[in-house]
């Protein structure tokens, strides 16, 4: 692969924002037909570098040179880079939910006929492109009616419609289940065989190791090294060492739990789907949480873990049918989110950008939003107290920002997640429910968040962790419940937990004894 001609060179790229140097003298070399991975912690500059390349940050807003196909290029906008065959697929997909697959594939690039858009040609071409990417759907299907994995394939088909030569994918599998992720990676291998070059940004190091030919590592906005995966014998530990600048002997901080008595219990919890009256999203589920305990919930995509958590948190999802909740031995009624917060529950959503944060707010406003009464006098927020609390959380959680007055949109994914955690820690909960708490963040930030979770448990709080990553649950949790088709099917103590046992219980309706 290293003998292939160089397709792209980025030389001494420097990009600054007010008060922040995002990229400092970064160099990148990508060869024709390879899959080139870019790795680094959140805030390392990966996405910024790709935005420079694709014209999102146009020429003149950065210093340095881009040489593409042997010629220096100066892209004024994203359309200019697309005309050159460079297409970027962002982590937040740029699709219109209310439009069809065909309309999305050709949006802004519609085939023209004598009387405007030729939709017959568009649909025929869409079917061809969908076949190329392995998407088996009616091209008239609305994008909102297909899953995230298939939406990724629509984005790639859209790139093919623009005669892509260099495809950039920013966290393409972050929101995908294992099967969809595997299909996408197989697709990248397939288009490599056709001469399409890919650049992939991902925090899933096992996927990077499996699919990449070359890996470039960024740290603090600088190029650290580029590795030839096959020749250099690269593994996950080697990538981690380059990313964080040191050995991580364990992906999880050392922790000795101090587990107390059961203080939270759910019995026979049953909830109906909010729209489909004949569909149950939770079916007679029961579980317990002890003080000082980290309890995991494992299940395949669509198993009902999130639905269970949200329905418990003030019935914020679905239609409650039956079930009882006990806290400290007494039955409680959590009919609203305010009820849940008042009884010491907190819920950190899996979607921090759509639900967990208001992206128009600054950091300090976000951190105190869940309990304004703590910073208000006679219903008026005291800005001094607001700032003091926010600054305390910024320091204790090590949020990387020059000031809590900064907007949350300026933070990396890992630091945004810390702000969401601070928001709910500010309510001083007894039970903290964390839904995919490390999704889309790097291994170093994960380690820090694991430490935060362990410290919360050490304070005597109960913590529920919902995660699609079995190694994360096994490494972090004291007990793990499995969920299948809306039912809690089993309970496994940490000492007995292994992926095979958990997967068996995650794919079976047969319940194992709950301790």
GUZA-353674 format. One record per residue (C-alpha): residue in three letters; x, y, z. Coordinates in steps of 0.25 Angstrom, whole numbers, padded with zeros to 4 digits, always signed. Layout:
BEGIN
ALAXYZ
...
//
This chain:
BEGIN
UNK+0000+0000+0000
UNK+0011+0010+0003
UNK+0016+0009-0011
UNK+0003+0015-0016
UNK+0004+0029-0021
UNK+0001+0041-0011
UNK-0013+0046-0013
UNK-0013+0057-0003
UNK-0003+0065+0005
UNK-0007+0075+0016
UNK+0006+0083+0020
UNK+0008+0091+0032
UNK-0007+0094+0034
UNK-0010+0104+0046
UNK-0024+0108+0050
UNK-0028+0117+0061
UNK-0041+0121+0067
UNK-0042+0133+0077
UNK-0033+0129+0089
UNK-0031+0115+0084
UNK-0021+0109+0074
UNK-0028+0097+0069
UNK-0017+0092+0059
UNK-0002+0095+0060
UNK+0007+0092+0048
UNK-0001+0079+0045
UNK+0004+0070+0034
UNK-0004+0059+0027
UNK-0001+0050+0015
UNK-0011+0041+0009
UNK-0008+0031-0002
UNK-0017+0027-0013
UNK-0027+0015-0010
UNK-0024+0014+0005
UNK-0033+0015+0017
UNK-0026+0025+0025
UNK-0030+0027+0040
UNK-0029+0039+0048
UNK-0028+0037+0063
UNK-0027+0046+0075
UNK-0034+0050+0088
UNK-0046+0059+0088
UNK-0041+0073+0084
UNK-0029+0068+0077
UNK-0033+0075+0064
UNK-0037+0063+0056
UNK-0051+0069+0051
UNK-0045+0083+0050
UNK-0034+0077+0040
UNK-0044+0071+0032
UNK-0053+0083+0031
UNK-0041+0091+0026
UNK-0039+0080+0015
UNK-0053+0080+0011
UNK-0055+0095+0010
UNK-0064+0096+0023
UNK-0053+0105+0028
UNK-0049+0112+0014
UNK-0036+0116+0009
UNK-0031+0129+0016
UNK-0036+0125+0030
UNK-0024+0116+0032
UNK-0009+0115+0028
UNK-0002+0104+0021
UNK-0004+0097+0008
UNK-0013+0086+0003
UNK-0007+0078-0009
UNK-0018+0069-0016
UNK-0015+0060-0028
UNK-0001+0067-0029
UNK-0007+0082-0030
UNK-0008+0092-0019
UNK-0023+0095-0016
UNK-0030+0106-0009
UNK-0045+0102-0006
UNK-0054+0114-0004
UNK-0065+0106+0001
UNK-0070+0091+0002
UNK-0076+0091-0012
UNK-0062+0094-0017
UNK-0056+0082-0010
UNK-0068+0073-0015
UNK-0065+0078-0030
UNK-0051+0072-0028
UNK-0057+0059-0023
UNK-0055+0061-0008
UNK-0067+0058+0000
UNK-0069+0059+0015
UNK-0080+0052+0023
UNK-0081+0058+0037
UNK-0084+0051+0050
UNK-0098+0059+0050
UNK-0103+0054+0037
UNK-0107+0064+0027
UNK-0120+0058+0022
UNK-0134+0064+0021
UNK-0143+0054+0029
UNK-0156+0058+0022
UNK-0150+0055+0008
UNK-0149+0042+0001
UNK-0136+0034-0001
UNK-0135+0038-0015
UNK-0138+0053-0012
UNK-0127+0053-0001
UNK-0117+0046-0010
UNK-0118+0056-0021
UNK-0121+0068-0012
UNK-0114+0080-0019
UNK-0109+0071-0030
UNK-0122+0067-0037
UNK-0121+0062-0051
UNK-0127+0072-0061
UNK-0136+0069-0072
UNK-0143+0079-0082
UNK-0154+0083-0073
UNK-0146+0083-0059
UNK-0142+0071-0050
UNK-0143+0058-0057
UNK-0148+0049-0046
UNK-0149+0037-0054
UNK-0134+0038-0057
UNK-0132+0041-0042
UNK-0139+0029-0037
UNK-0132+0020-0047
UNK-0119+0025-0043
UNK-0123+0025-0028
UNK-0126+0010-0029
UNK-0112+0007-0036
UNK-0105+0015-0024
UNK-0113+0008-0014
UNK-0109-0005-0019
UNK-0094-0001-0019
UNK-0095+0002-0004
UNK-0104-0010-0001
UNK-0116-0002+0003
UNK-0129-0010+0000
UNK-0141+0000+0002
UNK-0151+0006-0007
UNK-0144+0019-0012
UNK-0157+0027-0009
UNK-0156+0023+0006
UNK-0155+0035+0015
UNK-0141+0036+0022
UNK-0148+0038+0035
UNK-0154+0024+0033
UNK-0141+0017+0032
UNK-0130+0014+0043
UNK-0118+0021+0046
UNK-0109+0010+0039
UNK-0117+0012+0026
UNK-0116+0027+0027
UNK-0101+0025+0027
UNK-0102+0017+0014
UNK-0111+0028+0008
UNK-0100+0038+0011
UNK-0090+0029+0004
UNK-0099+0027-0008
UNK-0100+0043-0008
UNK-0085+0044-0008
UNK-0084+0033-0020
UNK-0094+0042-0028
UNK-0084+0053-0027
UNK-0073+0044-0033
UNK-0065+0043-0020
UNK-0050+0041-0020
UNK-0047+0044-0006
UNK-0058+0040+0004
UNK-0057+0046+0019
UNK-0065+0040+0030
UNK-0065+0046+0043
UNK-0069+0036+0054
UNK-0077+0028+0044
UNK-0081+0016+0054
UNK-0083+0025+0067
UNK-0098+0023+0067
UNK-0098+0009+0059
UNK-0101-0005+0065
UNK-0090-0016+0063
UNK-0097-0021+0050
UNK-0098-0008+0044
UNK-0084-0004+0047
UNK-0079-0017+0041
UNK-0086-0015+0028
UNK-0081+0000+0027
UNK-0067-0005+0030
UNK-0068-0016+0019
UNK-0073-0005+0010
UNK-0061+0003+0012
UNK-0052-0009+0009
UNK-0060-0011-0004
UNK-0059+0003-0009
UNK-0044+0003-0006
UNK-0043-0008-0017
UNK-0050+0001-0027
UNK-0039+0012-0024
UNK-0047+0021-0015
UNK-0039+0027-0004
UNK-0045+0028+0010
UNK-0041+0036+0022
UNK-0048+0031+0035
UNK-0049+0038+0049
UNK-0053+0028+0060
UNK-0052+0026+0075
UNK-0054+0011+0073
UNK-0040+0006+0073
UNK-0044-0008+0070
UNK-0050-0004+0057
UNK-0038+0005+0053
UNK-0029-0006+0055
UNK-0037-0016+0047
UNK-0040-0006+0035
UNK-0029+0004+0034
UNK-0016+0003+0025
UNK-0010+0016+0031
UNK-0013+0023+0044
UNK-0009+0038+0047
UNK-0010+0042+0062
UNK-0012+0056+0066
UNK-0010+0061+0080
UNK-0014+0075+0085
UNK-0015+0080+0071
UNK-0001+0075+0066
UNK+0003+0063+0058
UNK+0009+0052+0067
UNK+0012+0041+0057
UNK+0007+0033+0045
UNK+0007+0018+0046
UNK+0007+0007+0035
UNK-0003-0003+0042
UNK+0002-0015+0035
UNK+0017-0012+0035
UNK+0017-0006+0049
UNK+0009-0017+0056
UNK-0001-0007+0061
UNK-0011-0011+0072
UNK-0020-0003+0081
UNK-0010-0001+0092
UNK+0000+0005+0082
UNK-0011+0015+0077
UNK-0015+0019+0091
UNK-0001+0022+0095
UNK+0001+0031+0083
UNK-0013+0038+0086
UNK-0011+0040+0101
UNK+0004+0041+0102
UNK+0006+0030+0112
UNK+0003+0016+0115
UNK-0011+0013+0120
UNK-0009+0000+0127
UNK-0024-0001+0129
UNK-0036+0005+0122
UNK-0043+0006+0135
UNK-0038+0013+0148
UNK-0035+0003+0160
UNK-0047+0003+0169
UNK-0051-0005+0181
UNK-0067-0003+0183
UNK-0073-0001+0196
UNK-0087-0006+0194
UNK-0098-0004+0204
UNK-0113-0008+0205
UNK-0124-0008+0194
UNK-0130+0006+0193
UNK-0136+0006+0179
UNK-0145-0004+0174
UNK-0154-0006+0162
UNK-0165-0017+0161
UNK-0172-0022+0149
UNK-0171-0009+0141
UNK-0179-0009+0128
UNK-0180+0002+0118
UNK-0187+0003+0105
UNK-0181+0010+0092
UNK-0185+0024+0091
UNK-0191+0022+0077
UNK-0193+0007+0075
UNK-0204+0003+0085
UNK-0201-0012+0083
UNK-0186-0011+0086
UNK-0180-0012+0099
UNK-0166-0006+0101
UNK-0165-0010+0115
UNK-0171-0024+0120
UNK-0172-0027+0135
UNK-0157-0023+0137
UNK-0152-0023+0151
UNK-0138-0019+0157
UNK-0131-0013+0169
UNK-0120-0003+0172
UNK-0111-0003+0185
UNK-0105+0009+0190
UNK-0090+0011+0185
UNK-0093+0001+0174
UNK-0091+0003+0159
UNK-0102-0005+0152
UNK-0100-0008+0137
UNK-0111-0011+0127
UNK-0107-0018+0114
UNK-0116-0021+0102
UNK-0116-0020+0087
UNK-0121-0008+0079
UNK-0136-0007+0081
UNK-0136-0016+0093
UNK-0143-0005+0102
UNK-0132-0001+0111
UNK-0134+0014+0108
UNK-0149+0013+0108
UNK-0148+0006+0122
UNK-0139+0018+0128
UNK-0148+0029+0122
UNK-0161+0023+0126
UNK-0156+0022+0140
UNK-0150+0036+0140
UNK-0164+0043+0142
UNK-0171+0035+0131
UNK-0164+0043+0120
UNK-0166+0032+0110
UNK-0177+0023+0106
UNK-0191+0021+0113
UNK-0190+0015+0127
UNK-0198+0003+0129
UNK-0194-0004+0142
UNK-0182-0006+0152
UNK-0177+0000+0165
UNK-0165+0008+0169
UNK-0159+0007+0183
UNK-0148+0017+0189
UNK-0143+0014+0203
UNK-0154+0004+0205
UNK-0165+0013+0202
UNK-0173+0013+0189
UNK-0172+0026+0181
UNK-0180+0032+0170
UNK-0171+0038+0159
UNK-0182+0043+0150
UNK-0174+0055+0144
UNK-0159+0059+0142
UNK-0161+0069+0154
UNK-0165+0057+0163
UNK-0153+0049+0159
UNK-0143+0060+0161
UNK-0150+0063+0175
UNK-0149+0048+0179
UNK-0134+0049+0176
UNK-0133+0043+0161
UNK-0125+0048+0150
UNK-0124+0044+0136
UNK-0113+0047+0126
UNK-0118+0044+0112
UNK-0111+0036+0101
UNK-0112+0048+0092
UNK-0105+0060+0099
UNK-0107+0070+0087
UNK-0122+0068+0084
UNK-0127+0065+0099
UNK-0115+0067+0109
UNK-0111+0081+0105
UNK-0117+0094+0100
UNK-0106+0097+0089
UNK-0110+0112+0090
UNK-0106+0113+0105
UNK-0092+0115+0111
UNK-0085+0105+0120
UNK-0090+0112+0134
UNK-0104+0112+0130
UNK-0104+0098+0125
UNK-0098+0093+0138
UNK-0108+0099+0147
UNK-0121+0097+0138
UNK-0126+0085+0145
UNK-0128+0091+0158
UNK-0129+0107+0157
UNK-0134+0108+0171
UNK-0120+0105+0177
UNK-0115+0118+0170
UNK-0128+0127+0171
UNK-0133+0136+0181
UNK-0148+0139+0181
UNK-0149+0133+0167
UNK-0137+0141+0161
UNK-0124+0135+0158
UNK-0112+0140+0165
UNK-0101+0141+0155
UNK-0090+0141+0165
UNK-0095+0128+0171
UNK-0097+0122+0157
UNK-0083+0125+0153
UNK-0077+0120+0166
UNK-0084+0106+0165
UNK-0081+0105+0150
UNK-0066+0108+0153
UNK-0065+0098+0164
UNK-0071+0087+0154
UNK-0061+0092+0143
UNK-0050+0089+0152
UNK-0054+0076+0159
UNK-0058+0070+0146
UNK-0046+0076+0138
UNK-0054+0082+0127
UNK-0045+0088+0117
UNK-0049+0102+0114
UNK-0043+0116+0117
UNK-0056+0120+0124
UNK-0070+0115+0128
UNK-0075+0127+0120
UNK-0072+0120+0107
UNK-0083+0113+0099
UNK-0084+0098+0100
UNK-0083+0097+0085
UNK-0069+0101+0086
UNK-0066+0088+0095
UNK-0061+0075+0090
UNK-0070+0063+0091
UNK-0064+0058+0104
UNK-0064+0072+0111
UNK-0079+0073+0106
UNK-0082+0060+0113
UNK-0075+0065+0126
UNK-0084+0078+0125
UNK-0096+0069+0124
UNK-0091+0061+0136
UNK-0089+0073+0144
UNK-0103+0078+0141
UNK-0109+0066+0148
UNK-0099+0064+0159
UNK-0103+0079+0162
UNK-0117+0073+0166
UNK-0110+0064+0177
UNK-0117+0051+0172
UNK-0117+0038+0180
UNK-0119+0030+0167
UNK-0112+0035+0154
UNK-0116+0028+0141
UNK-0105+0029+0130
UNK-0110+0025+0116
UNK-0098+0022+0107
UNK-0089+0032+0115
UNK-0076+0030+0107
UNK-0082+0030+0093
UNK-0074+0037+0083
UNK-0063+0041+0093
UNK-0048+0036+0093
UNK-0041+0026+0102
UNK-0035+0037+0110
UNK-0048+0044+0113
UNK-0055+0031+0116
UNK-0044+0028+0126
UNK-0048+0041+0133
UNK-0063+0039+0132
UNK-0061+0025+0138
UNK-0054+0031+0150
UNK-0065+0041+0152
UNK-0075+0030+0152
UNK-0067+0022+0162
UNK-0066+0035+0171
UNK-0081+0037+0171
UNK-0083+0022+0175
UNK-0072+0024+0186
UNK-0081+0036+0191
UNK-0092+0025+0194
UNK-0100+0028+0181
UNK-0106+0018+0172
UNK-0102+0018+0158
UNK-0108+0011+0146
UNK-0100+0010+0133
UNK-0107+0007+0120
UNK-0096+0003+0109
UNK-0095-0004+0096
UNK-0081-0007+0099
UNK-0080-0020+0107
UNK-0065-0018+0111
UNK-0069-0005+0117
UNK-0080-0011+0125
UNK-0071-0023+0130
UNK-0060-0013+0133
UNK-0068-0003+0141
UNK-0081-0009+0147
UNK-0083-0017+0160
UNK-0095-0024+0154
UNK-0101-0025+0140
UNK-0115-0027+0136
UNK-0119-0032+0122
UNK-0131-0027+0114
UNK-0137-0034+0102
UNK-0150-0029+0095
UNK-0154-0020+0107
UNK-0152-0030+0118
UNK-0141-0031+0128
UNK-0136-0045+0125
UNK-0125-0047+0135
UNK-0115-0042+0145
UNK-0100-0045+0145
UNK-0090-0041+0156
UNK-0077-0035+0152
UNK-0069-0047+0155
UNK-0077-0056+0146
UNK-0079-0046+0135
UNK-0073-0050+0121
UNK-0078-0046+0107
UNK-0083-0059+0103
UNK-0092-0061+0115
UNK-0097-0047+0114
UNK-0100-0048+0099
UNK-0107-0061+0102
UNK-0117-0054+0112
UNK-0118-0042+0103
UNK-0123-0051+0091
UNK-0133-0060+0099
UNK-0147-0058+0104
UNK-0144-0068+0115
UNK-0142-0061+0128
UNK-0130-0066+0138
UNK-0132-0064+0153
UNK-0131-0050+0158
UNK-0124-0049+0171
//
